[in-house]
Amino acid sequence: MNLTYLFLVCGVTFLHIQAFPQGVSPTIEEDFKPSAVNQPGKLYPQVNSERRVRTSILAPRASTVQLDIGGKKYDLIKDTTGIWTGQSLPQDEGFHYYQLNIDGASVPDPGTVYFYGAGRSGSGIEIPASDQDFYALKDVPHGLVSENLYWSILTNAWRRCFVYTPPGYLQDSKARYPVLYLQHGSFEDETGWPVQGKANLIMDNLIAEKKATPMIIIMDNGYAYKPQSKTELDNKTRPESIFEEVMINEIIPMIDAKFKTMASRKYRAIAGLSMGANQTMRIVMNNLNKFSHYGGFSGTSNYPSEEAVDPATFLDGKFKDGVMVNKQFNLFWLGLGTNEPKPFPGSIGAFRAMLSKQGIQHVYYESPGTGHEWLTWRRDLLQFASLLFKQ
Amino acid sequence: MNLTYLFLVCGVTFLHIQAFPQGVSPTIEEDFKPSAVNQPGKLYPQVNSERRVRTSILAPRASTVQLDIGGKKYDLIKDTTGIWTGQSLPQDEGFHYYQLNIDGASVPDPGTVYFYGAGRSGSGIEIPASDQDFYALKDVPHGLVSENLYWSILTNAWRRCFVYTPPGYLQDSKARYPVLYLQHGSFEDETGWPVQGKANLIMDNLIAEKKATPMIIIMDNGYAYKPQSKTELDNKTRPESIFEEVMINEIIPMIDAKFKTMASRKYRAIAGLSMGANQTMRIVMNNLNKFSHYGGFSGTSNYPSEEAVDPATFLDGKFKDGVMVNKQFNLFWLGLGTNEPKPFPGSIGAFRAMLSKQGIQHVYYESPGTGHEWLTWRRDLLQFASLLFKQ
């Protein structure tokens, strides 16, 4: 930090105190810039150096317009031309889902690219992160992200996964690659990692710097159910998840048949975030003949409990024999953002205490200043992928 | 058509006439079903057998909510719970962009998947088409659609294309394929053909039925400009399109280097819709050493003129020697929807009259009952692709 920067920070703080007595809004830094994920040519939403989000929309006959971000709603103010404008309090750096509320209607902000998360396709914003270079689109060789459609007999439905193949995959017809199966969280889908997760750019940059082994990444949809009978549908029975069976019996064989994989447990990893961490931990512990590396980002299978985990009973005693677990994993990796809400810190903490008690080696990473959101998971992938397939 | 169907159609017509004298709204068939391109679990928008679009949104404090589709706005009506519902007049079959208007704010309908077109990412709807089977997701081998990022020196910017590779492309390391360069229309982008255009599904189905030669399809972005100087930006000079240079000097060499193409004019085609038809006709006529097949969907380079085309001066006399043009093209193909508005029928008609006068052979196709929209262009691709690389 240089002195000019320090001076500016102090100057700004001083101005705030001077201009706004208690209870009055502070001044707002007028250095807003359009968000990096705006639609082409759209000036709003914008972000300033304080990490506030400002948006603006023409709604001449509306009586209230709100910006709904980070669990809070902020009133926008109408000008004489019918344009409503307003801003949020400072947000965590990284990517956030948000929406607008116009006279009680929750709608996407027409200014942004749309992202699938929180159970809907809707607006998102990027607050520039101090470490954003690791997921930036840079002048390095780029792999491909391919949409792969497949029929699933187990679910009786078409499904889709995205496949990252590293730079050079198409050119070198003989090379074979290890595979990471990488899952999204609840109310998200298979677009999460390739779009807001920026998995491809993170890998392109890591591989260019020779910090990661070139690998294939499969990003599928964690929602998979048995076809329901008419009786079940009439009774509104909650369908049973069969994602584990789909992963083991359909996805992995399809990928090994279609792509140039190294098709053995030594070269196969599985990871996920939140719900995906919970799912993939169950899958890996039930299928240790298939995987040798695991990554749990902001989630463990004891979720949502914060109670002590009993290795004798947890996941049918799969962690009972710590020596055996250590032998079976080349990498057991856990991550958490320092701003994550309950129950994540407690739940993951309880799980880690069990690992320690059992003498099970694992890598633990904390993402500074981020919550249960995508910057945490981008950083997790950066850290995790740099350790994969190296032992 | 069986008798039951005929009876139903007549019955409906009769009821309409009986119940609603001139000037009063007709009854509406209450057989609405959720649109095929709704977000998962979303019940609205819906489409009925008359091809009306009905939508519904919670907006308890709004004073007016409208459905804005096909150039008309339809008022929705509020119920006691604050939910607004209403429907349009019957629409053409196929895909349409649309939006909602809430108290003067134009926003996407939160029920649909979003599509880039009309200069924004926004709502779309599918009116089931009588021939929808040709672009349906079916149990046939599927190719891949891959996102390919590349740095463009000419525009000093990152660009993106989507690449369709046919079934078997990854498995057979020796096979090489002809290539079709396929362009979107104005205010659309490189997502148009792989998303709302369903280019991959049309090709998968054609190839499965052995009606098309397996080929690679490149779907790039038709907007490409020279980097602007500060003076030009200050003067708000309109940038000059350099898409032709980008196509010839950057895109084609990159694709031939990265993919298993048959890299000669005999196995290279170019086509586009509307603005893309205009652009690609100029590109093909300026680069006959590069291409041997052309497709113009709802567009020609004399657009928007409906005047007679003079071959001596049009495109620098490129159509002056009809015998030579016939020799140079394996396929010269034009398409138009029967419901397209001015100036498309007149403009394309004038161009065709010039071709006839010059004795230039071409294939002409009319899509029945469709306008300047995606069902026309899906049908164009079906017809055009089935003729490509066969002579």
Chai-1 contact restraints between the chains, C-beta under 6 A:
chainA,res_idxA,chainB,res_idxB,connection_type,confidence,min_distance_angstrom,max_distance_angstrom,comment,restraint_id
A,Q39,B,S121,contact,1.0,0.0,6.0,A-B,restraint_1
A,I57,B,A105,contact,1.0,0.0,6.0,A-B,restraint_2
A,A59,B,D103,contact,1.0,0.0,6.0,A-B,restraint_3
A,A59,B,G104,contact,1.0,0.0,6.0,A-B,restraint_4
A,A59,B,A105,contact,1.0,0.0,6.0,A-B,restraint_5
A,P60,B,G104,contact,1.0,0.0,6.0,A-B,restraint_6
A,R61,B,D103,contact,1.0,0.0,6.0,A-B,restraint_7
A,R61,B,G104,contact,1.0,0.0,6.0,A-B,restraint_8
A,A62,B,D103,contact,1.0,0.0,6.0,A-B,restraint_9
A,I102,B,I102,contact,1.0,0.0,6.0,A-B,restraint_10
A,I102,B,A105,contact,1.0,0.0,6.0,A-B,restraint_11
A,D103,B,A59,contact,1.0,0.0,6.0,A-B,restraint_12
A,D103,B,R61,contact,1.0,0.0,6.0,A-B,restraint_13
A,D103,B,A62,contact,1.0,0.0,6.0,A-B,restraint_14
A,D103,B,D103,contact,1.0,0.0,6.0,A-B,restraint_15
A,G104,B,A59,contact,1.0,0.0,6.0,A-B,restraint_16
A,G104,B,P60,contact,1.0,0.0,6.0,A-B,restraint_17
A,G104,B,R61,contact,1.0,0.0,6.0,A-B,restraint_18
A,A105,B,I57,contact,1.0,0.0,6.0,A-B,restraint_19
A,A105,B,A59,contact,1.0,0.0,6.0,A-B,restraint_20
A,A105,B,I102,contact,1.0,0.0,6.0,A-B,restraint_21
A,V107,B,V107,contact,1.0,0.0,6.0,A-B,restraint_22
A,V107,B,P110,contact,1.0,0.0,6.0,A-B,restraint_23
A,P108,B,P108,contact,1.0,0.0,6.0,A-B,restraint_24
A,P110,B,V107,contact,1.0,0.0,6.0,A-B,restraint_25
A,Y114,B,Y114,contact,1.0,0.0,6.0,A-B,restraint_26
A,Y114,B,S121,contact,1.0,0.0,6.0,A-B,restraint_27
A,S121,B,Q39,contact,1.0,0.0,6.0,A-B,restraint_28
A,S121,B,Y114,contact,1.0,0.0,6.0,A-B,restraint_29
A,L137,B,W158,contact,1.0,0.0,6.0,A-B,restraint_30
A,D139,B,W151,contact,1.0,0.0,6.0,A-B,restraint_31
A,H142,B,L149,contact,1.0,0.0,6.0,A-B,restraint_32
A,L144,B,S146,contact,1.0,0.0,6.0,A-B,restraint_33
A,L144,B,N148,contact,1.0,0.0,6.0,A-B,restraint_34
A,V145,B,E147,contact,1.0,0.0,6.0,A-B,restraint_35
A,S146,B,L144,contact,1.0,0.0,6.0,A-B,restraint_36
A,S146,B,S146,contact,1.0,0.0,6.0,A-B,restraint_37
A,E147,B,V145,contact,1.0,0.0,6.0,A-B,restraint_38
A,N148,B,L144,contact,1.0,0.0,6.0,A-B,restraint_39
A,L149,B,H142,contact,1.0,0.0,6.0,A-B,restraint_40
A,W151,B,D139,contact,1.0,0.0,6.0,A-B,restraint_41
A,W158,B,L137,contact,1.0,0.0,6.0,A-B,restraint_42
A,S173,B,S173,contact,1.0,0.0,6.0,A-B,restraint_43
